[in-house]
Amino acid sequence: MGISASSTARQTQRENERAYVRSLGDRFPLGDAELRKWIWCHDRLQPNSAPTLLSLPDNSDLASLAVWSASYGDYNPYSTDHPRPSINSFSGRVNSAKRVLEAIAIVENEIFPAGLSSRLAQGALGLINPPSRKTPANPTWNPPVSSSIDEISAVEENYYSISPRVDKFMSARGKTSYGYDDFSGDTFEQFLEGISVSCGRRGSRACLSRLFAIVSGGNGGMTQQTMAEASDIIFTTYSLSLAASFMKNMAYLDDENSGRIDWRSFIPEKDPKCMSPMVDSLLNHARTRRKESGQLSNTYFDYSTPNTTPSTASNGSETSVSLQEFLDWSETTAPMMGSALPTFLHVLFTFFSKAEYSETDATRETTFPPGVTPIFIPILTIEKPPSTAKFATSTPTSSFFHEPHWSSFDLFALSCTS
């Protein structure tokens, strides 16, 4: 009798969960499995939540979210092809979380300009004023070693439960106070909107608008200003592409070989002179648009004759652009720029997950969601002259792109315009 009642309760809870997830799917362009993952991850950021699968120091909000995402890993109770649970599943997620934590720490400390990580967490992903959530002294969680698949499945189901939020949904169903018709008043649903926009699910223009807000805004990027510095927009996009390329390479390697990636090759150039033509192209487009009331002009940029004269003036508007000017320029001159933000976030949140990681997977880019074309710094291949190939000890130097090639702004600009 008790077993029957327990089974009925579990079935009811699962039906309620699917109803809640599908209600979110009506408003956010994310699949059921994705929505469930983000429900769980967001709840883990709250005070007094369950500990992570590994011991963590205090981290940035972006790093914490990445670790929770990797900890969730390939868990998907909605999939009929979901593998049988095992202790190895937990071990794989622990390793994934460690790897992504190592990678994002390098990105935040060495590749990103100061403050970009927090602006991404707040301005891009909508983690508004996240609560303090210092991890417990011993947050490592170890499932019991058991040969019983049912026992391991029960442990997984309990650890990855989203019952509190489902129960809240069911108790508030039909009420307007919970904000089902307007997500602007719910920080969790603002987070889902941030994920939807910043990960490319609402189109390139929405991504570009969010990128503009991150660069221009005060209050951690939450408040979009009217204008943004053209050089800041270009440099931020450049940094995101470098970070995505670095993290993709880190995700390819196993634990023993992770040290073989030299992160110093991915550090962005400090005030690169070759950035001037791209910045000037954006500024010239803005000036032309203002002067001709929106009529577009030819705004190509030529790297054969770098402009050494900075586009500055006493008036701040001479070095800054509006959102509409930036959107028009990006869509006509640098169409791949809108992919920088979703590419970085997709690599951060999925490439380190156990389901995604495979050393032999050479087509990882195909796992990007529909409508998102990834942008990475291209791999530069230089053929060695036949006469010296036998005795060569290093790769020949390119005549066009400086070393290290990974951080070449010219290669980034080529990617944006391709």
ABEGO torsion letter per residue (X at the ends): XAAAAAAAAAAAAAAAAAAAAAAAAAABBBBAAAAAAAAAAAAAABBGBBBBABBBBBBBAAAAAAAAAAAAEABBAABAABBBBBAAAAAAAAAAAAAAAAAAAAAAAAABBBGAAAAAAAAAAGBBGBBBBBBBABABBBBBBBABAAAAAAAAAAAABAAAAAAAAAAABGBAAAGAABAAABAAAAAAAAAAAAAGAAEAAAAAAAAAAAAABBGGGABBBABBBAAAAAAAAAAAAAAAAAAAAAAABBAAAAAABBAAAABBBBGBAAAAAAAAAAAAAAAAAAAAGGBBBBABBBAABBBABBBBBABAAAABBBAAAAAAAAAAABAAAAAAAAAAAAAAAAAABAAABBAABAAAAAABBBGBBBBBBBBBBBBBBAAAAAABABBBBBAABBOBAAABAAAAAAAAAX
